[in-house]
Amino acid sequence: MKPIISFYTTRKTSPSLLKRFRRSLLSFVKKYKTTVKYALKPNRETAAFQQETIQNDTKSPSLKELGLDDFETHPNAAFPFRGGETEAIKRLEDYFFTSKKLGVYKKTRNGLIGTNFSSKFSPWLANGSLSARTIYWYVIQFEQEYFKNDSTYWLVFELIWRDYFKYISLKHKINIFLIGGILEKDYEWKKNLKVIEQWINGQTGEPFVDANMIELKKTGWMSNRGRQNVASYFAKTLNLDWRIGAAYFESQLIDYDVHSNYGNWMYVSGVGNDPRDRTFNVKRQAERYDSAGKFQRLWLQDTLF
Ligand SMILES: Cc1cc2nc3c(=O)[nH]c(=O)nc-3n(C[C@H](O)[C@H](O)[C@H](O)COP(=O)(O)OP(=O)(O)OC[C@H]3O[C@@H](n4cnc5c(N)ncnc54)[C@H](O)[C@@H]3O)c2cc1C
């Protein structure tokens, strides 16, 4: 809109200039009508259309070119994918239409190991390579082509949490960063550096917490189940200032998002949207979600021997 507004406000317009402007605007609209249509309702055809019509010769600089150290993806990484929209769409295609894992999402979403227990869309969503609307219209397309069940519903439901935390930030502004959170709770919090470092380094002595923290440190990723447990342990069991935990997540997570991170941290720490004052029993959580100890062994084996 900006150029059009400035055209009308900053120039002396003559009829012929207006005609030319109108002509160029119409040809622009005609040319990009399909793009606009697809932008409003993105789907699989959109992706194909974009790939066919939009020539993209952009080459991202390598980490080395940016003066940063290169890195190898950890062999156990739950997010071994690459960044960018093309990769995001590939993942969307694979998770929905090739493996059809979307159809069992509700059953698997509390998993801990591997690529397919959850969608893994969050890093692309966080940096804007993928939009929630694109995912939504792909879900609708999946439901029309295959089936609609509680899993297809649940993925959209989870995306609504993401939106919800954005509205929480809009409403409560800087309160999301204050110690009392949006509930303005007057709790006592500790700041014991040694205990904080043990948590960061996966050395708390609580294996389920430690395994998750080591995964985060080595890969920049942690499952939602893991995040809930380590955050609850930090804020509720160790009574440490929840904002320090949130800031550490901010520095590590490849899907860091200010609203989802601070919103969830407040929620788990009892200063946010959960009216219940709950503390996770991490031992029981480990028994329930990692009964054979596979996840804990995966990340703790180096430290066990
Ligand atoms: C303490 C804590 C901190 C968190 N920090 C972040 C963060 O910085 N960035 C981030 O994207 N998510 C954060 N989450 C939410 C959630 O853990 C991740 O979105 C999810 O694990 C990403 O994996 P996925 O894409 O496979 O999720 P899926 O289970 O496949 O869900 C699909 C999408 O729904 C959204 N979603 C799912 N759960 C949540 C949730 N609880 N809150 C908000 N959105 C959700 C995400 O956009 C996600 O990509 C945090 C959760 C906790 C408990």
The ligand as a MOL file (V3000), in Angstrom:
LIG
                    3D

  0  0  0     0  0            999 V3000
M  V30 BEGIN CTAB
M  V30 COUNTS 53 58 0 0 0
M  V30 BEGIN ATOM
M  V30 1 C 8.6530 -24.2200 28.9800 0
M  V30 2 C 8.2420 -24.2540 27.5220 0
M  V30 3 C 8.8580 -23.4180 26.5970 0
M  V30 4 C 8.4690 -23.4280 25.2490 0
M  V30 5 N 9.1000 -22.6030 24.3680 0
M  V30 6 C 8.7090 -22.5870 23.0690 0
M  V30 7 C 9.3420 -21.7330 22.1320 0
M  V30 8 O 10.2380 -20.9470 22.4540 0
M  V30 9 N 8.9290 -21.8050 20.8260 0
M  V30 10 C 7.9160 -22.6350 20.4360 0
M  V30 11 O 7.5850 -22.6600 19.2390 0
M  V30 12 N 7.2870 -23.4250 21.3170 0
M  V30 13 C 7.6480 -23.4340 22.6140 0
M  V30 14 N 7.0180 -24.2730 23.4840 0
M  V30 15 C 5.8280 -25.0210 23.0390 0
M  V30 16 C 6.0670 -26.4420 22.5100 0
M  V30 17 O 6.8830 -27.1590 23.3780 0
M  V30 18 C 6.6760 -26.4360 21.1120 0
M  V30 19 O 5.9380 -25.5780 20.2590 0
M  V30 20 C 6.6410 -27.8390 20.4910 0
M  V30 21 O 7.3130 -28.7370 21.3210 0
M  V30 22 C 7.2790 -27.7940 19.1270 0
M  V30 23 O 7.3150 -29.0610 18.5610 0
M  V30 24 P 6.4250 -29.4210 17.3070 0
M  V30 25 O 6.5110 -28.3670 16.2810 0
M  V30 26 O 6.7750 -30.8020 16.9000 0
M  V30 27 O 4.9860 -29.3620 17.9750 0
M  V30 28 P 3.6130 -30.0950 17.6100 0
M  V30 29 O 3.2190 -30.9010 18.7910 0
M  V30 30 O 3.6800 -30.7810 16.3210 0
M  V30 31 O 2.5790 -28.8730 17.5270 0
M  V30 32 C 2.3670 -28.1450 16.3140 0
M  V30 33 C 2.5930 -26.6750 16.5730 0
M  V30 34 O 1.6730 -26.1970 17.5460 0
M  V30 35 C 2.2900 -25.1840 18.3490 0
M  V30 36 N 2.3360 -25.6180 19.7490 0
M  V30 37 C 2.3320 -26.8800 20.2330 0
M  V30 38 N 2.3550 -26.8660 21.5840 0
M  V30 39 C 2.3980 -25.5590 21.9500 0
M  V30 40 C 2.4400 -24.8760 23.1830 0
M  V30 41 N 2.4480 -25.5320 24.3590 0
M  V30 42 N 2.5040 -23.5270 23.1840 0
M  V30 43 C 2.4910 -22.8210 22.0220 0
M  V30 44 N 2.4350 -23.4120 20.8160 0
M  V30 45 C 2.3940 -24.7620 20.7800 0
M  V30 46 C 3.7040 -25.0180 17.8190 0
M  V30 47 O 3.7100 -23.9520 16.9060 0
M  V30 48 C 3.9720 -26.3380 17.1170 0
M  V30 49 O 4.9310 -26.2490 16.0980 0
M  V30 50 C 7.4130 -24.2930 24.8360 0
M  V30 51 C 6.8130 -25.1410 25.7670 0
M  V30 52 C 7.2210 -25.1280 27.0940 0
M  V30 53 C 6.5370 -26.0590 28.0690 0
M  V30 END ATOM
M  V30 BEGIN BOND
M  V30 1 1 1 2
M  V30 2 1 2 3
M  V30 3 2 2 52
M  V30 4 2 3 4
M  V30 5 1 4 5
M  V30 6 1 4 50
M  V30 7 2 5 6
M  V30 8 1 6 7
M  V30 9 1 6 13
M  V30 10 2 7 8
M  V30 11 1 7 9
M  V30 12 1 9 10
M  V30 13 2 10 11
M  V30 14 1 10 12
M  V30 15 2 12 13
M  V30 16 1 13 14
M  V30 17 1 14 15
M  V30 18 1 14 50
M  V30 19 1 15 16
M  V30 20 1 16 17
M  V30 21 1 16 18
M  V30 22 1 18 19
M  V30 23 1 18 20
M  V30 24 1 20 21
M  V30 25 1 20 22
M  V30 26 1 22 23
M  V30 27 1 23 24
M  V30 28 2 24 25
M  V30 29 1 24 26
M  V30 30 1 24 27
M  V30 31 1 27 28
M  V30 32 2 28 29
M  V30 33 1 28 30
M  V30 34 1 28 31
M  V30 35 1 31 32
M  V30 36 1 32 33
M  V30 37 1 33 34
M  V30 38 1 33 48
M  V30 39 1 34 35
M  V30 40 1 35 36
M  V30 41 1 35 46
M  V30 42 1 36 37
M  V30 43 1 36 45
M  V30 44 2 37 38
M  V30 45 1 38 39
M  V30 46 1 39 40
M  V30 47 2 39 45
M  V30 48 1 40 41
M  V30 49 2 40 42
M  V30 50 1 42 43
M  V30 51 2 43 44
M  V30 52 1 44 45
M  V30 53 1 46 47
M  V30 54 1 46 48
M  V30 55 1 48 49
M  V30 56 2 50 51
M  V30 57 1 51 52
M  V30 58 1 52 53
M  V30 END BOND
M  V30 END CTAB
M  END
